[in-house]
Amino acid sequence: MPVSAEPRVALYFDFDNIVISRYDQLHGDGGSRRVSAYRKDTSTSKAPVAGSETAKKLAAATVDLDAVLDFAATFGTIAIARAYADWSTPVNASYRGQLIDRAVDLVQLFPLSATKNGADIRLAVDAVEDMFRIDDLTHIVIVAGDSDYVALAQKAKRLGRYVVGIGVAGGTSRALTAACDEYADYDTLLATDAAVSDEEAADAAAEATEATTPTTGRRTRAKTAAPAKGDAAAESTDAATEPAADSAPAPTRRRRATTKSVAEAAAEPAPAKETAEAPEPPAKRASARALQFVAPTDHAPADDTTPGSPRNPSRLLLKALELLHAKNDEEWQSSSTVKNQMMRMDPSFQERRLGFASFTDFLKSRGGVVELDETGRGRVRIRPTKD
């Protein structure tokens, strides 16, 4: 079997562990760790009533799965991604659509007792089997905080794998942190998203200022000319997502608004002459999602016929730059490295679908978002635009 030079990552989610830890971090009693606030407030069989206090708490504690998966993609190609949980429970079921959209395998675990579902044992057995079966796995990412995973982390290191842990502050064992080669706090991943949101907000404000002033300078015309050449698809996506992004107070809510905006834009009826073939009413489409009380996103069924990337190209670019900067602490990033990271995060990204002949042309069209350095010999470097 040919061995790939590209690092290959196996990602394992103990989903209940991370969801419960996040809820307890925000809404639990700091002085009492024995009693989980999540288990007191929620039921495994009944969904919280929409608008209730519990539903509001669950919405505030929603786990940003994109932040976790995008971070894991900085280590290499995600060859294996599995999430272990009882997916019949109302809270876990509300995440299924988002996980499936990111090609994460859902492993169903029925509860063995009132508080245990055997996820730790099943996850560890699968991970060890994968390491022996797939020789070219280079990184093992464990999204959990339980000390039961210490033995797995130690075994993976002995087998020559680089072990990365992701957990919630206050809900992660110190022993597990020490057993990993690298540990990332979930709140730190959200901080990366917050930095991207701040840059988008600043860029939107700058564009709004330029729109209200006469375009007397050559630089202003240059920023708008390039997208007009062939970026109609990207412009429509940006227009649909930026207003929602500006109105959101936190990264998680902003992402939810972004997904909803794109879904609503795709569901809008066609022009007058195609009225007879208009899509089904939005109410019927929304019913495909039974659990609306704590949906991480307003998830709509995927439309396989829609061309282009489902993620905002400008945001995808900024997110890739922020993740790479956090990883290697370099201000300027190689354009090839950035494109590779973008495609790990969203394999459907193609600059040609957006109307650009090359990735460099795509970068030049994002003059308000990034700066280019083309002084090297055939090498292009980029960084986020500085104020």
Secondary structure, DSSP 8 states (H G I E B T S, - for coil): ----SS-EEEEEEEHHHHHHHHHHHHHS-TT--SS-HHHHH--SSS---TTSHHHHHHHHT---HHHHHHHHGGGSEEEEEEEEE-TTSHHHHTTHHHHHHTT-EEEE---SSSS---HHHHHHHHHHHHHHH-TT--EEEEE---GGGHHHHHHHHHTT-EEEEEE-TTSS-HHHHHHSSEEEEHHHHHHHHHHHHHHHHHHHHHHHHHHTS---SHHHHHHHHHHHHH-HHHHHHHHHHHHHHHH-SSHHHHHHHHHHHHHHHHHS---GGGGGG----HHHHHTT----TT-SS------TT--S-SS-HHHHHHHHHHHHHHHH--SSEEHHHHHHHHHHH-TT--GGGGT-SSHHHHHHHTTTTEEEE--SSS--EEEE---
